Protein backbone atom coordinates (compact mmCIF):
# COMPACT_ATOMS: atom_id res chain seq x y z
CA UNK A 1 0.00 0.00 0.00
CA UNK A 2 1.22 3.45 -0.77
CA UNK A 3 0.79 6.13 1.81
CA UNK A 4 -1.02 9.44 1.52
CA UNK A 5 -0.97 12.73 3.38
CA UNK A 6 -4.30 14.02 4.68
CA UNK A 7 -5.44 17.63 4.80
CA UNK A 8 -4.35 17.76 8.44
CA UNK A 9 -0.81 18.38 7.10
CA UNK A 10 0.72 21.55 8.55
CA UNK A 11 3.45 21.85 5.87
CA UNK A 12 6.22 21.47 8.44
CA UNK A 13 8.60 19.99 5.82
CA UNK A 14 9.99 17.21 8.02
CA UNK A 15 8.69 14.31 5.92
CA UNK A 16 10.05 15.27 2.49
CA UNK A 17 13.78 14.88 3.23
CA UNK A 18 13.16 11.57 5.04
CA UNK A 19 11.71 9.79 1.99
CA UNK A 20 14.40 7.56 0.45
CA UNK A 21 12.47 7.30 -2.83
CA UNK A 22 11.74 11.01 -3.35
CA UNK A 23 8.01 10.24 -3.31
CA UNK A 24 7.06 13.27 -1.19
CA UNK A 25 6.73 16.70 -2.80
CA UNK A 26 5.10 20.01 -1.96
CA UNK A 27 1.64 20.14 -3.52
CA UNK A 28 -0.58 23.17 -4.06
CA UNK A 29 -1.77 23.21 -0.46
CA UNK A 30 -0.10 20.33 1.39
CA UNK A 31 2.64 17.80 0.82
CA UNK A 32 1.75 14.89 -1.45
CA UNK A 33 3.03 11.33 -1.87
CA UNK A 34 3.44 9.86 -5.35
CA UNK A 35 2.00 6.32 -5.10
CA UNK A 36 4.23 5.21 -8.00
CA UNK A 37 7.32 5.98 -5.88
CA UNK A 38 6.10 5.14 -2.37
CA UNK A 39 7.24 1.75 -1.08
CA UNK A 40 6.40 2.51 2.57
CA UNK A 41 10.20 2.40 2.99
CA UNK A 42 10.26 -1.35 2.21
CA UNK A 43 13.82 -2.11 1.20
CA UNK A 44 15.18 0.87 3.10
CA UNK A 45 13.77 0.83 6.65
CA UNK A 46 11.56 -1.29 8.90
CA UNK A 47 9.00 1.53 9.28
CA UNK A 48 7.90 4.35 6.96
CA UNK A 49 10.15 7.25 7.86
CA UNK A 50 7.59 9.92 7.01
CA UNK A 51 5.19 8.48 9.59
CA UNK A 52 8.00 8.29 12.14
CA UNK A 53 8.76 12.03 11.89
CA UNK A 54 5.28 13.49 11.26
CA UNK A 55 4.29 15.63 14.27
CA UNK A 56 0.55 15.60 13.47
CA UNK A 57 -0.01 12.00 12.35
CA UNK A 58 -1.45 13.00 8.99
CA UNK A 59 0.16 10.20 6.94
CA UNK A 60 -2.07 7.17 6.42
CA UNK A 61 -2.44 4.19 4.11
CA UNK A 62 -3.92 5.20 0.76
CA UNK A 63 -6.97 2.95 0.23
CA UNK A 64 -6.80 3.54 -3.54
CA UNK A 65 -3.28 2.09 -3.79
CA UNK A 66 -3.25 -1.14 -1.80
CA UNK A 67 -0.15 -3.27 -2.32
CA UNK A 68 1.25 -6.32 -0.58
CA UNK A 69 4.70 -6.30 0.97
CA UNK A 70 5.87 -8.37 -2.01
CA UNK A 71 4.56 -5.77 -4.44
CA UNK A 72 6.23 -3.00 -2.44
CA UNK A 73 9.52 -4.94 -2.49
CA UNK A 74 9.23 -5.40 -6.27
CA UNK A 75 8.56 -1.67 -6.68
CA UNK A 76 11.62 -0.91 -4.52
CA UNK A 77 13.79 -3.19 -6.68
CA UNK A 78 12.48 -1.59 -9.88
CA UNK A 79 13.17 1.91 -8.54
CA UNK A 80 16.70 0.90 -7.55
CA UNK A 81 17.48 -0.40 -11.03
CA UNK A 82 16.18 2.72 -12.80
C-alpha atoms as a printed R data frame, in Angstrom:
   type eleno elety resid chain resno      x      y       z
1  ATOM     1    CA   UNK     A     1  0.000  0.000   0.000
2  ATOM     2    CA   UNK     A     2  1.222  3.451  -0.775
3  ATOM     3    CA   UNK     A     3  0.791  6.135   1.809
4  ATOM     4    CA   UNK     A     4 -1.019  9.443   1.517
5  ATOM     5    CA   UNK     A     5 -0.968 12.735   3.382
6  ATOM     6    CA   UNK     A     6 -4.300 14.015   4.685
7  ATOM     7    CA   UNK     A     7 -5.442 17.634   4.803
8  ATOM     8    CA   UNK     A     8 -4.354 17.758   8.436
9  ATOM     9    CA   UNK     A     9 -0.812 18.378   7.095
10 ATOM    10    CA   UNK     A    10  0.722 21.548   8.553
11 ATOM    11    CA   UNK     A    11  3.449 21.846   5.873
12 ATOM    12    CA   UNK     A    12  6.217 21.468   8.442
13 ATOM    13    CA   UNK     A    13  8.599 19.989   5.818
14 ATOM    14    CA   UNK     A    14  9.995 17.214   8.022
15 ATOM    15    CA   UNK     A    15  8.692 14.305   5.918
16 ATOM    16    CA   UNK     A    16 10.046 15.271   2.492
17 ATOM    17    CA   UNK     A    17 13.784 14.879   3.228
18 ATOM    18    CA   UNK     A    18 13.164 11.568   5.043
19 ATOM    19    CA   UNK     A    19 11.710  9.795   1.991
20 ATOM    20    CA   UNK     A    20 14.395  7.557   0.450
21 ATOM    21    CA   UNK     A    21 12.471  7.303  -2.830
22 ATOM    22    CA   UNK     A    22 11.735 11.005  -3.354
23 ATOM    23    CA   UNK     A    23  8.014 10.242  -3.313
24 ATOM    24    CA   UNK     A    24  7.055 13.275  -1.189
25 ATOM    25    CA   UNK     A    25  6.734 16.699  -2.799
26 ATOM    26    CA   UNK     A    26  5.099 20.006  -1.958
27 ATOM    27    CA   UNK     A    27  1.641 20.142  -3.516
28 ATOM    28    CA   UNK     A    28 -0.576 23.172  -4.063
29 ATOM    29    CA   UNK     A    29 -1.769 23.214  -0.461
30 ATOM    30    CA   UNK     A    30 -0.103 20.330   1.394
31 ATOM    31    CA   UNK     A    31  2.642 17.802   0.822
32 ATOM    32    CA   UNK     A    32  1.752 14.894  -1.451
33 ATOM    33    CA   UNK     A    33  3.027 11.332  -1.866
34 ATOM    34    CA   UNK     A    34  3.441  9.864  -5.347
35 ATOM    35    CA   UNK     A    35  2.000  6.315  -5.104
36 ATOM    36    CA   UNK     A    36  4.228  5.212  -7.997
37 ATOM    37    CA   UNK     A    37  7.324  5.978  -5.880
38 ATOM    38    CA   UNK     A    38  6.102  5.143  -2.374
39 ATOM    39    CA   UNK     A    39  7.242  1.755  -1.081
40 ATOM    40    CA   UNK     A    40  6.403  2.512   2.568
41 ATOM    41    CA   UNK     A    41 10.203  2.398   2.988
42 ATOM    42    CA   UNK     A    42 10.257 -1.346   2.210
43 ATOM    43    CA   UNK     A    43 13.818 -2.114   1.201
44 ATOM    44    CA   UNK     A    44 15.180  0.869   3.098
45 ATOM    45    CA   UNK     A    45 13.775  0.834   6.650
46 ATOM    46    CA   UNK     A    46 11.561 -1.286   8.902
47 ATOM    47    CA   UNK     A    47  9.002  1.530   9.283
48 ATOM    48    CA   UNK     A    48  7.898  4.346   6.956
49 ATOM    49    CA   UNK     A    49 10.150  7.253   7.863
50 ATOM    50    CA   UNK     A    50  7.586  9.920   7.011
51 ATOM    51    CA   UNK     A    51  5.189  8.480   9.590
52 ATOM    52    CA   UNK     A    52  8.001  8.292  12.144
53 ATOM    53    CA   UNK     A    53  8.764 12.029  11.889
54 ATOM    54    CA   UNK     A    54  5.284 13.487  11.256
55 ATOM    55    CA   UNK     A    55  4.294 15.631  14.269
56 ATOM    56    CA   UNK     A    56  0.555 15.604  13.470
57 ATOM    57    CA   UNK     A    57 -0.006 11.998  12.347
58 ATOM    58    CA   UNK     A    58 -1.448 13.004   8.986
59 ATOM    59    CA   UNK     A    59  0.157 10.203   6.937
60 ATOM    60    CA   UNK     A    60 -2.069  7.174   6.417
61 ATOM    61    CA   UNK     A    61 -2.440  4.190   4.108
62 ATOM    62    CA   UNK     A    62 -3.923  5.199   0.758
63 ATOM    63    CA   UNK     A    63 -6.965  2.951   0.235
64 ATOM    64    CA   UNK     A    64 -6.799  3.544  -3.537
65 ATOM    65    CA   UNK     A    65 -3.283  2.088  -3.790
66 ATOM    66    CA   UNK     A    66 -3.252 -1.137  -1.801
67 ATOM    67    CA   UNK     A    67 -0.148 -3.272  -2.322
68 ATOM    68    CA   UNK     A    68  1.249 -6.320  -0.582
69 ATOM    69    CA   UNK     A    69  4.704 -6.299   0.967
70 ATOM    70    CA   UNK     A    70  5.870 -8.368  -2.009
71 ATOM    71    CA   UNK     A    71  4.561 -5.773  -4.437
72 ATOM    72    CA   UNK     A    72  6.231 -2.999  -2.435
73 ATOM    73    CA   UNK     A    73  9.524 -4.938  -2.493
74 ATOM    74    CA   UNK     A    74  9.232 -5.402  -6.267
75 ATOM    75    CA   UNK     A    75  8.561 -1.668  -6.682
76 ATOM    76    CA   UNK     A    76 11.621 -0.913  -4.525
77 ATOM    77    CA   UNK     A    77 13.794 -3.187  -6.676
78 ATOM    78    CA   UNK     A    78 12.481 -1.589  -9.880
79 ATOM    79    CA   UNK     A    79 13.168  1.908  -8.535
80 ATOM    80    CA   UNK     A    80 16.704  0.904  -7.548
81 ATOM    81    CA   UNK     A    81 17.479 -0.397 -11.029
82 ATOM    82    CA   UNK     A    82 16.184  2.719 -12.799
